[in-house]
Amino acid sequence: MLRPRYFSRLLLIAGVLAGLMGAPILAQEAASSKTGESAETNYRTELEKETFLLINQYRKDNKLTSFVWSGDIAKVARAHSKDMATGDVDFGHDGFGKRVKELKVVMVGLNGAGENVLKTDDPDQVAQSAVRIWLNSPHHLENIRGDFNYSGIGVWRDDQGMVYFTQIFVKIEPETAEAQAAPAPALATPFTFLADPKTR
């Protein structure tokens, strides 16, 4: 029979050993989690890039100017895809006006915007499949062929493997030297909102 003090020493030693053995396990779990996050980030970045290149290839093939990639637009688009993937918002265009307002703060001269969204759980040729679906949809194709010059794509994947895409298109009109020197006066009318840049 173990005496109480020997028993407590054994418990203390067992506790120390468990702590020493647990530390590497926790470190491995943290590293594994970090690696998983890094892999997911790379997946999203590559998919965004590939989809954007395919959209620009379509425009080039149809004698349209290529879109200029915007990191600001991609950031806003990615946040919307994440919100759809996590269920914070329904799949669709809810909050589009808010996203455009957010972009107006960082993109001077924004004068028109459009948005395409998509979700797919097809793991094969995800970018090609997404672009094919958009090109076969009149509304989405209208945005892809639209009079926009900047764009960004944001992708997010949920826990079940469903991939959410958001592509935002904007038209930036550079200010003329005259406009910079002497800004146009604000319209003093109750219909001022009619003069705001349109959104599509």
Disulfide bonds with the S-S distance in Angstrom:
none
